[in-house]
């Protein structure tokens, strides 16, 4: 019996540096990521290995899209992840959109501050290592009309030769703190036209 999942251009959602993301044709709350260029396999294998590490540790997945396992597709091997949707059913929008638009930043200012603080807390609590943290790889999910959260959907894991931070809490938290501060610095630089961002970062750091 052939269990290959058939994807089409109508299922396409978006693409990153190495993978394209498609709607799961059977489950509306899942998506399938498929490699599309050279170098993608190494990146994907590293990330999936780290996801398995987190699953073994039984983390809460408050800050990450859930991973469900590999599948065969007509575009090659894929991996199934949670598709992050808002409470109205729409796919959640990347954080970078809210930071680049002064109107959106102002509209959701308090929610963004709270959600960013909660994201950092979740990363530290579950000792989640990321290669980098980028606003384009974080979705701002509206759980209800007045409750939101931030979910990282890409670029997790540890590329160091001996990933000691994966196993020792002190080193994990130190690495997360460094990555987090680089992230906050980057969003100020990337959104220099938005005068609210510096204040936003100051409030997040309080």
matplotlib code that plots the C-alpha trace (Angstrom):
import matplotlib.pyplot as plt

x = [0.0, 1.4, 1.2, 2.7, 0.9, 0.1, 0.9, 0.0, 0.8, -2.6, -1.2, 1.8, 2.0, 5.5, 9.2, 12.3, 16.0, 15.9, 12.3, 8.9, 5.8, 2.5, -0.9, -1.4, -4.1, -6.0, -5.5, -6.1, -4.1, -0.9, 1.6, 4.3, 7.8, 9.8, 13.5, 14.0, 17.7, 21.3, 22.3, 18.7, 19.0, 21.8, 19.8, 16.6, 18.3, 19.8, 16.5, 14.5, 17.2, 16.7, 12.9, 13.3, 15.5, 12.9, 10.1, 12.1, 12.4, 8.6, 8.6, 5.3, 5.7, 4.4, 7.0, 7.4, 5.2, 4.7, 6.5, 4.5, 7.1, 8.2, 6.1, 6.5, 5.3, 5.3, 7.9, 10.2, 10.5, 8.6, 8.1, 4.8, 4.4, 1.6, 0.1, -0.3, -3.7, -5.5, -8.8, -10.6, -9.0, -6.6, -2.9, -1.0, 1.1, 4.9, 6.0, 8.1, 4.9, 3.7, 7.1, 7.5, 4.1, 3.9, 0.1, 0.1, 2.8, 0.7, -2.5, -1.0, 1.7, 0.7, 0.1, 3.5, 5.3, 3.6, 4.0, 7.7, 8.3, 6.3, 8.3, 11.6, 10.3, 9.2, 12.6, 14.3, 11.9, 12.2, 15.8, 15.1, 18.2, 17.8, 20.4, 19.2, 15.9, 14.4, 11.0, 10.3, 10.5, 8.1, 4.3, 2.1, -0.9, -4.2, -5.7, -8.8, -9.8, -7.6, -5.0, -2.0, 1.3, 4.5, 5.5, 8.9, 8.5, 12.0, 15.8, 15.9, 18.7, 22.4, 25.1, 28.1, 30.3, 29.8, 26.3, 26.8, 24.0, 21.6, 22.2, 23.4, 21.0, 23.5, 25.0, 21.6, 20.3, 23.4, 23.2, 19.5, 20.2, 22.9, 20.7, 17.7, 19.6, 21.0, 17.4, 16.2, 19.1, 18.3, 14.6, 15.6, 18.0, 15.7, 12.8, 14.6, 11.7, 9.3, 9.9, 8.0, 10.4, 13.1, 10.5, 9.0, 12.4, 13.0, 9.6, 10.3, 13.6, 12.0]
y = [0.0, 3.4, 5.9, 8.8, 12.1, 13.9, 17.7, 20.3, 23.9, 24.7, 23.3, 25.7, 28.1, 29.6, 28.8, 29.3, 29.1, 25.3, 24.1, 24.7, 24.5, 23.0, 22.5, 18.9, 17.8, 15.7, 17.6, 21.4, 21.8, 20.4, 21.3, 19.5, 20.8, 19.5, 20.2, 22.0, 22.8, 21.6, 21.7, 21.4, 17.8, 18.5, 21.4, 19.4, 16.4, 18.6, 20.2, 16.9, 15.3, 18.2, 18.0, 14.3, 15.4, 17.8, 15.2, 12.7, 15.4, 15.9, 19.7, 21.6, 23.0, 26.4, 28.1, 25.8, 24.3, 20.6, 18.0, 14.8, 12.8, 12.1, 11.3, 10.4, 12.9, 13.3, 16.1, 13.8, 13.1, 15.6, 16.3, 17.1, 20.0, 21.8, 24.5, 27.6, 29.2, 32.1, 31.5, 32.6, 29.8, 32.0, 31.0, 33.1, 35.9, 36.3, 38.6, 40.6, 42.0, 43.4, 45.0, 46.5, 48.2, 51.1, 50.8, 47.1, 47.6, 50.3, 48.3, 45.2, 46.8, 45.4, 41.9, 42.0, 42.9, 40.2, 37.6, 38.3, 38.0, 34.8, 33.4, 34.0, 32.4, 29.4, 29.0, 29.2, 26.9, 24.1, 24.9, 25.3, 26.0, 28.0, 28.6, 32.2, 33.9, 35.8, 37.6, 36.1, 32.6, 33.5, 33.5, 35.9, 33.6, 35.1, 32.5, 34.7, 38.3, 39.3, 36.6, 35.9, 34.0, 33.7, 30.4, 29.6, 27.6, 27.3, 27.3, 25.5, 23.2, 23.4, 23.2, 23.1, 20.1, 19.1, 20.3, 20.6, 23.1, 20.4, 18.6, 21.0, 23.6, 26.3, 26.3, 26.1, 29.1, 31.1, 30.3, 31.2, 34.6, 35.5, 34.5, 36.4, 39.6, 39.3, 38.9, 42.0, 44.0, 42.8, 43.8, 47.4, 47.5, 45.8, 48.1, 51.4, 53.2, 52.2, 54.5, 52.2, 49.3, 50.7, 51.3, 47.9, 46.2, 48.3, 47.2, 43.5, 43.8, 45.2]
z = [0.0, -1.0, 1.8, -0.1, 0.6, -2.6, -2.4, -5.0, -5.6, -4.1, -0.7, -0.8, 2.2, 2.2, 2.0, 4.1, 3.3, 2.9, 3.0, 1.5, 3.7, 2.6, 4.0, 5.1, 2.6, 5.3, 8.6, 8.6, 11.8, 10.4, 7.7, 5.9, 5.4, 2.4, 1.5, -1.8, -2.2, -1.5, 2.1, 3.3, 4.5, 7.0, 8.4, 8.6, 10.2, 12.9, 13.7, 13.8, 16.0, 18.4, 18.3, 19.3, 22.1, 23.4, 23.0, 25.1, 27.7, 27.6, 27.3, 27.2, 23.6, 24.8, 22.6, 19.7, 16.9, 17.7, 15.6, 14.5, 12.5, 8.9, 5.9, 2.3, -0.3, -4.1, -3.5, -1.4, 2.3, 4.4, 8.1, 9.7, 12.1, 13.9, 11.7, 13.9, 13.5, 15.2, 17.0, 13.8, 11.8, 9.9, 9.8, 12.3, 10.9, 11.6, 14.3, 11.8, 10.3, 13.7, 14.3, 10.9, 11.0, 13.5, 13.5, 14.3, 16.9, 18.6, 18.4, 20.0, 22.1, 25.5, 24.0, 22.3, 25.5, 27.5, 24.7, 24.3, 28.0, 28.1, 25.1, 26.8, 30.0, 28.1, 26.3, 29.7, 31.5, 28.9, 28.0, 24.3, 22.3, 19.0, 16.3, 16.2, 17.0, 14.1, 14.0, 10.6, 12.3, 15.1, 14.7, 16.7, 17.4, 18.6, 20.9, 21.5, 21.1, 24.1, 24.5, 22.3, 22.3, 20.2, 18.6, 17.1, 13.9, 12.6, 13.3, 16.6, 17.8, 18.6, 15.9, 18.3, 17.9, 21.5, 22.4, 26.2, 26.5, 25.4, 28.7, 31.3, 32.5, 33.4, 29.9, 28.2, 30.1, 29.4, 25.7, 25.6, 27.3, 24.7, 21.8, 23.2, 23.7, 20.1, 19.0, 20.8, 19.4, 15.9, 16.0, 16.9, 14.0, 11.5, 12.4, 12.8, 11.1, 13.8, 16.8, 19.1, 18.9, 21.2, 23.9, 23.3, 23.9, 27.0, 28.4, 27.5, 29.5, 32.6]

ax = plt.figure().add_subplot(projection="3d")
ax.plot(x, y, z, "-o")
ax.set_aspect("equal")
plt.show()
